[in-house]
């Protein structure tokens, strides 16, 4: 098994994008950030914060990318729904005005 940084990143990215494991990875990442048990303990001034920074960066970048993709898909679906509505194909809606007395 390959434990290079690229292999670990690819595993993290593919696992967090899997809906079955997404919340487990997010929960595990947050637990790692707040846990005193790390690869490099936090009481070491700079070295101890590097691994937390890497995990936080991975977590935030992946979650923000997933949210951006979801918003893009939602925007496309909304545009398709708007365009498929027969009353709005020309961009205008015809209505009959009735005066009320």
ABEGO torsion letter per residue (X at the ends): XBABAAAAAAAAAAAAABAAAAAAAAAAAAAAAABABBABBAABAAAAAAAAAAAAAAAAAAAAAAAAAAAAAAAAAAAAAAAABAAAAAGBBBBBBBBBX
